[in-house]
């Protein structure tokens, strides 16, 4: 299986969605457009990762499918392992399981344990044992206590694991353990370059081939034909939502000023705001945040303007060391001019060996 632009991906149902059935048309168009992969995030309302990935697999034939991301602590490991093997077979090997750290505050109110690096390493080992036909017996580890776990002794399933990473320690963990890494939206080019080095160095120190880890940059992409109100939601709203949830992690990763972050948090609009800005923020509120609160240089870590300018920003991500680029926050329809502009400047030979499964680099 192949796709013309195997190095590019998009998110299905980017951001908030009241209509999960919209995914079906989105993934069909993404496949027709030639994108290499569709990524599916999870929200605890109308975006269950397993359901969406199953729908994407059933609606398409060639495009790769990645969960990016779910959290291991919200499902029993046997349930997650079964979700992955089912999607692997259902999609004909196009599926990759993506895991992330998530939000501590959310897990606290849910009553589930916070995610730790030790848990991730432990549970990844459990998944891989089950997928290879092995059994987990008398397990006592950071991921939990499991007397006996087994799927099928005949399994030899090659399912890649992706990790979502922002901070230095998670990047190192991903380099040691993961088959692919999905970085974060609104990384500066310098931060992206540094993250790539961190992942590859960690892989090498763990005795792995550094080039065997596929690294996805995530580029907020809003081409100039997108209406202003929607563009505000996809840029200002999305960044503000990240700053609401885990602003310090993103600010520290980029070397941005914590004073600017404190000013954002103390702003009367932001302090106590009843929801995520990318879901419920009004045009007036988002315009205010853009003009008065969020530094301009923070929003510049994205792809905006003409289709050609957006294509140039794709090239920047690849030049910074990424293997592939997720065009984040844009629907396949909105990406048509960007992909057309990218097709005029890309070097096909550079990506000839990339598989559509987003978790593999070869």
RODO-2510 file (C-alpha; in nm, 4 decimals, decimal comma):
residues 362
     n   res          X          Y          Z
     1     x     0,0000     0,0000     0,0000
     2     x     0,1135     0,3510    -0,0758
     3     x    -0,0153     0,7039    -0,0936
     4     x     0,1194     0,9865    -0,3125
     5     x     0,1988     1,2083    -0,0122
     6     x     0,2923     0,9408     0,2381
     7     x     0,4975     1,1918     0,4385
     8     x     0,1891     1,3989     0,5242
     9     x    -0,0895     1,3327     0,7712
    10     x    -0,3920     1,5096     0,9102
    11     x    -0,6173     1,4758     1,2124
    12     x    -0,9671     1,3409     1,1815
    13     x    -1,2323     1,5493     1,3575
    14     x    -0,9674     1,8033     1,4537
    15     x    -1,0583     1,9699     1,7826
    16     x    -1,4103     1,9544     1,9183
    17     x    -1,6813     1,7756     1,7195
    18     x    -2,0512     1,7159     1,7767
    19     x    -2,0797     1,4846     1,4764
    20     x    -1,8408     1,1884     1,4765
    21     x    -1,9963     1,0584     1,1537
    22     x    -1,8194     1,3481     0,9771
    23     x    -1,5041     1,1379     1,0098
    24     x    -1,6198     0,9001     0,7377
    25     x    -1,6184     1,1631     0,4656
    26     x    -1,3013     1,3215     0,6040
    27     x    -1,0959     1,0024     0,5851
    28     x    -1,2265     0,9171     0,2396
    29     x    -1,1249     1,2603     0,1137
    30     x    -0,7886     1,2408     0,2897
    31     x    -0,7222     0,9122     0,1151
    32     x    -0,8318     1,0514    -0,2221
    33     x    -0,6143     1,3583    -0,1673
    34     x    -0,3193     1,1255    -0,1206
    35     x    -0,2339     1,1914     0,2433
    36     x    -0,0339     0,9172     0,4075
    37     x    -0,2131     0,8911     0,7400
    38     x    -0,5021     1,0133     0,9500
    39     x    -0,4532     1,0614     1,3233
    40     x    -0,7340     1,0328     1,5762
    41     x    -0,7248     1,2055     1,9116
    42     x    -0,9507     1,1109     2,2004
    43     x    -1,1888     1,3232     2,4076
    44     x    -1,4240     1,1857     2,6680
    45     x    -1,7434     1,2911     2,4947
    46     x    -1,7887     1,1906     2,1298
    47     x    -1,4359     1,0861     2,0346
    48     x    -1,3597     0,7318     2,1490
    49     x    -1,0285     0,6261     1,9953
    50     x    -1,1226     0,2671     1,9192
    51     x    -1,4580     0,3511     1,7625
    52     x    -1,3119     0,6246     1,5433
    53     x    -1,0200     0,4099     1,4284
    54     x    -1,2564     0,1264     1,3404
    55     x    -1,4731     0,3635     1,1381
    56     x    -1,1658     0,5001     0,9575
    57     x    -1,0441     0,1499     0,8762
    58     x    -1,3840     0,0462     0,7415
    59     x    -1,4217     0,3596     0,5286
    60     x    -1,0788     0,3457     0,3604
    61     x    -0,8393     0,1053     0,1875
    62     x    -0,4921     0,2605     0,1726
    63     x    -0,4406     0,5450     0,4206
    64     x    -0,2578     0,4831     0,7483
    65     x    -0,4465     0,5201     1,0763
    66     x    -0,3002     0,6262     1,4083
    67     x    -0,4467     0,6756     1,7530
    68     x    -0,2792     0,9949     1,8683
    69     x    -0,3355     0,9687     2,1440
    70     x    -0,5104     0,7551     2,3990
    71     x    -0,4007     0,6926     2,7568
    72     x    -0,3129     0,3489     2,8846
    73     x    -0,4653     0,4154     3,2302
    74     x    -0,8217     0,4523     3,1012
    75     x    -0,8463     0,0904     2,9807
    76     x    -0,7324    -0,2446     3,1123
    77     x    -0,4174    -0,3483     2,9202
    78     x    -0,5897    -0,6557     2,7780
    79     x    -0,8696    -0,4341     2,6460
    80     x    -0,6239    -0,1949     2,4813
    81     x    -0,4202    -0,4825     2,3395
    82     x    -0,7378    -0,6320     2,1950
    83     x    -0,8418    -0,2981     2,0479
    84     x    -0,5042    -0,2767     1,8739
    85     x    -0,5000    -0,6319     1,7360
    86     x    -0,8567    -0,5932     1,6126
    87     x    -0,7728    -0,2664     1,4363
    88     x    -0,4502    -0,4134     1,3002
    89     x    -0,6340    -0,6997     1,1318
    90     x    -0,9360    -0,4880     1,0357
    91     x    -0,7167    -0,2321     0,8582
    92     x    -0,4844    -0,4770     0,6900
    93     x    -0,1848    -0,3608     0,8934
    94     x    -0,2431     0,0144     0,8566
    95     x    -0,2978     0,0875     1,2279
    96     x    -0,0569     0,2251     1,4897
    97     x    -0,1376     0,2613     1,8602
    98     x    -0,0409     0,6018     1,9993
    99     x    -0,0021     0,6633     2,3722
   100     x     0,0296     0,9901     2,5614
   101     x     0,0788     1,1257     2,9111
   102     x    -0,2535     1,3124     2,9255
   103     x    -0,3649     1,5608     3,1907
   104     x    -0,2930     1,4958     3,5592
   105     x    -0,5810     1,7169     3,6736
   106     x    -0,8278     1,5270     3,4562
   107     x    -0,7082     1,1905     3,5843
   108     x    -0,7383     1,3153     3,9414
   109     x    -1,1046     1,4037     3,9006
   110     x    -1,1688     1,0797     3,7077
   111     x    -1,0208     0,8780     3,9915
   112     x    -0,7593     0,6988     3,7819
   113     x    -0,3833     0,6956     3,8416
   114     x    -0,1715     0,9638     3,6809
   115     x     0,0447     0,8421     3,3925
   116     x     0,4144     0,7932     3,4649
   117     x     0,7099     0,6980     3,2483
   118     x     0,7488     0,3766     3,4449
   119     x     0,3874     0,2824     3,3752
   120     x     0,4290     0,3490     3,0031
   121     x     0,7406     0,1336     2,9809
   122     x     0,5695    -0,1434     3,1754
   123     x     0,2449    -0,1440     2,9785
   124     x     0,4219    -0,1264     2,6411
   125     x     0,6077    -0,4420     2,7391
   126     x     0,2745    -0,6073     2,8249
   127     x     0,1200    -0,5112     2,4902
   128     x     0,4167    -0,6417     2,2938
   129     x     0,4203    -0,9683     2,4865
   130     x     0,0505    -1,0247     2,4110
   131     x     0,0859    -0,9290     2,0443
   132     x     0,3705    -1,1748     2,0014
   133     x     0,1603    -1,4642     2,1301
   134     x     0,2991    -1,4651     2,4809
   135     x     0,1237    -1,4629     2,8161
   136     x     0,1675    -1,2278     3,1100
   137     x     0,1721    -1,4319     3,4314
   138     x     0,1867    -1,3022     3,7876
   139     x     0,2765    -0,9531     3,6762
   140     x     0,3510    -0,6942     3,9453
   141     x     0,4683    -0,3652     3,8025
   142     x     0,4051     0,0083     3,7693
   143     x     0,1158    -0,0533     3,5289
   144     x    -0,0626    -0,2770     3,7793
   145     x    -0,1034    -0,6289     3,9112
   146     x    -0,2191    -0,8860     3,6568
   147     x    -0,2399    -1,2547     3,7525
   148     x    -0,2828    -1,3787     3,3966
   149     x    -0,3199    -1,2043     3,0606
   150     x    -0,3303    -1,3771     2,7236
   151     x    -0,4764    -1,3184     2,3791
   152     x    -0,3784    -1,5930     2,1342
   153     x    -0,0668    -1,8096     2,1406
   154     x    -0,0644    -1,8004     1,7613
   155     x    -0,0308    -1,4225     1,7454
   156     x     0,2728    -1,2650     1,5843
   157     x     0,1257    -0,9217     1,5233
   158     x     0,3546    -0,6407     1,4091
   159     x     0,1775    -0,3392     1,5575
   160     x     0,3811    -0,0213     1,6032
   161     x     0,3560     0,1940     1,9130
   162     x     0,3734     0,5700     1,8816
   163     x     0,4334     0,8043     2,1728
   164     x     0,3226     1,1660     2,2010
   165     x     0,6042     1,3719     2,3513
   166     x     0,6734     1,7296     2,4549
   167     x     0,9199     1,7392     2,7429
   168     x     1,2788     1,6170     2,7483
   169     x     1,2203     1,3068     2,9608
   170     x     0,9237     1,1879     2,7530
   171     x     1,1241     1,2445     2,4333
   172     x     1,4017     1,0303     2,5777
   173     x     1,1548     0,7618     2,6793
   174     x     1,0056     0,7615     2,3306
   175     x     1,3483     0,7263     2,1748
   176     x     1,4190     0,4232     2,3916
   177     x     1,0850     0,2471     2,3478
   178     x     0,8622     0,3717     2,0681
   179     x     0,8472     0,2894     1,7009
   180     x     0,7357     0,6440     1,6219
   181     x     0,7078     0,9766     1,7979
   182     x     0,4424     1,2425     1,7465
   183     x     0,5670     1,5797     1,8639
   184     x     0,3505     1,8758     1,9587
   185     x     0,1769     2,1569     1,7792
   186     x     0,3330     2,5032     1,8124
   187     x     0,6890     2,3774     1,8442
   188     x     0,9320     2,6345     1,7084
   189     x     1,1694     2,5100     1,4404
   190     x     1,4543     2,5225     1,6937
   191     x     1,2543     2,3171     1,9426
   192     x     1,1684     2,0647     1,6726
   193     x     1,5343     2,0288     1,5805
   194     x     1,6300     1,9771     1,9449
   195     x     1,3487     1,7249     1,9986
   196     x     1,4609     1,5213     1,6985
   197     x     1,8162     1,5118     1,8322
   198     x     1,6915     1,4035     2,1750
   199     x     1,4829     1,1168     2,0352
   200     x     1,7555     0,9875     1,8075
   201     x     2,0254     1,0132     2,0741
   202     x     1,8080     0,8214     2,3220
   203     x     1,7418     0,5523     2,0614
   204     x     2,1142     0,5167     1,9923
   205     x     2,1991     0,4979     2,3622
   206     x     1,9410     0,2190     2,3969
   207     x     2,1184     0,0197     2,1243
   208     x     1,8597     0,0965     1,8574
   209     x     1,9071     0,2338     1,5080
   210     x     1,8237     0,6052     1,5531
   211     x     1,6817     0,6200     1,2018
   212     x     1,4347     0,3411     1,2837
   213     x     1,2163     0,5774     1,4887
   214     x     0,9716     0,7716     1,2728
   215     x     0,9320     1,1295     1,3931
   216     x     0,6197     1,3265     1,3102
   217     x     0,6225     1,7033     1,3408
   218     x     0,2800     1,8551     1,4095
   219     x     0,2231     2,1795     1,2211
   220     x    -0,0842     2,3941     1,2829
   221     x    -0,1907     2,4677     0,9245
   222     x    -0,4417     2,7367     0,8353
   223     x    -0,4335     2,8394     0,4693
   224     x    -0,5577     3,1866     0,3776
   225     x    -0,8884     3,0697     0,2278
   226     x    -1,0105     2,9540     0,5716
   227     x    -1,2646     3,2101     0,7071
   228     x    -1,1214     3,4388     0,9744
   229     x    -1,3503     3,3229     1,2534
   230     x    -1,2533     2,9612     1,1942
   231     x    -0,8876     3,0501     1,1511
   232     x    -0,8928     3,2177     1,4925
   233     x    -1,0328     2,9026     1,6496
   234     x    -0,7693     2,6846     1,4816
   235     x    -0,4753     2,9036     1,5819
   236     x    -0,5464     3,1279     1,8800
   237     x    -0,8147     2,8990     2,0218
   238     x    -0,6011     2,5889     1,9926
   239     x    -0,2889     2,7449     2,1422
   240     x    -0,4901     2,9029     2,4241
   241     x    -0,6429     2,5636     2,5034
   242     x    -0,2967     2,4089     2,5288
   243     x    -0,1873     2,6934     2,7548
   244     x    -0,4927     2,6314     2,9734
   245     x    -0,4142     2,2625     3,0134
   246     x    -0,0365     2,2241     3,0220
   247     x     0,1019     2,5634     2,9370
   248     x     0,4190     2,5372     3,1408
   249     x     0,5294     2,2188     2,9641
   250     x     0,4878     2,3747     2,6188
   251     x     0,6384     2,7092     2,7213
   252     x     0,9417     2,5417     2,8763
   253     x     0,9898     2,3165     2,5740
   254     x     1,0028     2,6199     2,3468
   255     x     1,2113     2,8321     2,5810
   256     x     0,9330     3,0898     2,5965
   257     x     0,8863     3,3258     2,8887
   258     x     0,7045     3,1970     3,1955
   259     x     0,6200     3,5579     3,2717
   260     x     0,4171     3,5726     2,9500
   261     x     0,2452     3,2495     3,0523
   262     x     0,1651     3,3913     3,3970
   263     x     0,0235     3,7024     3,2317
   264     x    -0,1966     3,4810     3,0126
   265     x    -0,3212     3,2837     3,3126
   266     x    -0,3919     3,5939     3,5206
   267     x    -0,5885     3,7663     3,2472
   268     x    -0,9504     3,8225     3,3573
   269     x    -1,0816     3,6405     3,0506
   270     x    -0,8614     3,3346     3,1047
   271     x    -0,8812     3,3041     3,4822
   272     x    -1,1757     3,0753     3,5545
   273     x    -1,2776     3,0475     3,1894
   274     x    -1,5575     2,7830     3,1713
   275     x    -1,4241     2,5563     2,8980
   276     x    -1,1663     2,5095     2,6249
   277     x    -1,1096     2,8148     2,4059
   278     x    -1,0992     2,6078     2,0854
   279     x    -1,4453     2,4716     2,1667
   280     x    -1,6397     2,7617     2,3169
   281     x    -1,4333     3,0756     2,2618
   282     x    -1,6127     3,3546     2,0736
   283     x    -1,4603     3,5509     1,7867
   284     x    -1,4351     3,8556     2,0122
   285     x    -1,2619     3,6604     2,2894
   286     x    -1,0157     3,4955     2,0526
   287     x    -0,9386     3,8268     1,8821
   288     x    -0,8682     3,9775     2,2224
   289     x    -0,6307     3,6945     2,3128
   290     x    -0,4496     3,7354     1,9800
   291     x    -0,4170     4,1120     2,0031
   292     x    -0,3624     4,1643     2,3750
   293     x    -0,2510     3,8510     2,5543
   294     x    -0,0668     3,5814     2,3545
   295     x     0,2744     3,6883     2,2192
   296     x     0,2849     3,7127     1,8400
   297     x     0,5952     3,4950     1,8182
   298     x     0,4123     3,2094     1,9919
   299     x     0,1458     3,2033     1,7216
   300     x     0,4139     3,2213     1,4511
   301     x     0,5075     2,8572     1,5203
   302     x     0,2533     2,7462     1,2596
   303     x     0,1764     2,7500     0,8859
   304     x    -0,0463     3,0343     0,7727
   305     x    -0,0983     3,2521     0,4678
   306     x    -0,0850     3,1331     0,1090
   307     x    -0,0745     2,7689     0,0078
   308     x     0,2817     2,8191    -0,1117
   309     x     0,3798     2,9660     0,2252
   310     x     0,2245     2,6670     0,4024
   311     x     0,4143     2,4297     0,1718
   312     x     0,7308     2,6146     0,2635
   313     x     0,6610     2,5553     0,6302
   314     x     0,6233     2,1812     0,5596
   315     x     0,9726     2,1899     0,4099
   316     x     1,0992     2,3685     0,7222
   317     x     0,9757     2,0821     0,9421
   318     x     1,1468     1,8218     0,7284
   319     x     1,4664     2,0264     0,7133
   320     x     1,4609     2,0386     1,0944
   321     x     1,4831     1,6589     1,0988
   322     x     1,1252     1,5296     1,1031
   323     x     1,0469     1,2293     0,8842
   324     x     0,6847     1,3308     0,8311
   325     x     0,4459     1,6171     0,9062
   326     x     0,0924     1,6210     1,0444
   327     x    -0,0979     1,9206     0,9085
   328     x    -0,2867     1,9891     1,2267
   329     x    -0,6248     2,1537     1,2735
   330     x    -0,7219     2,1479     0,9068
   331     x    -0,9803     1,9293     0,7392
   332     x    -0,8861     1,7466     0,4181
   333     x    -1,1015     1,9948     0,2248
   334     x    -0,9036     2,2852     0,3704
   335     x    -0,5770     2,1084     0,2850
   336     x    -0,6427     2,0735    -0,0891
   337     x    -0,4558     2,3933    -0,1911
   338     x    -0,1720     2,3184     0,0512
   339     x    -0,1203     1,9685    -0,0850
   340     x    -0,1304     2,1006    -0,4410
   341     x     0,1371     2,3571    -0,3541
   342     x     0,3451     2,0920    -0,1768
   343     x     0,3259     1,8583    -0,4778
   344     x     0,4966     2,1247    -0,6893
   345     x     0,8068     2,1434    -0,4668
   346     x     0,8471     1,8027    -0,2980
   347     x     1,1134     1,5486    -0,3903
   348     x     0,9318     1,2153    -0,4383
   349     x     1,2526     1,0138    -0,4049
   350     x     1,2995     1,1399    -0,0505
   351     x     0,9852     0,9609     0,0675
   352     x     0,9829     0,6564    -0,1582
   353     x     1,0492     0,4100     0,1243
   354     x     0,8004     0,5437     0,3793
   355     x     0,5098     0,3063     0,4563
   356     x     0,1550     0,4279     0,5062
   357     x     0,1424     0,2846     0,8576
   358     x     0,2378     0,5966     1,0547
   359     x     0,4254     0,3949     1,3147
   360     x     0,6869     0,2550     1,0785
   361     x     0,9696     0,4334     0,9021
   362     x     1,0462     0,1496     0,6621
***
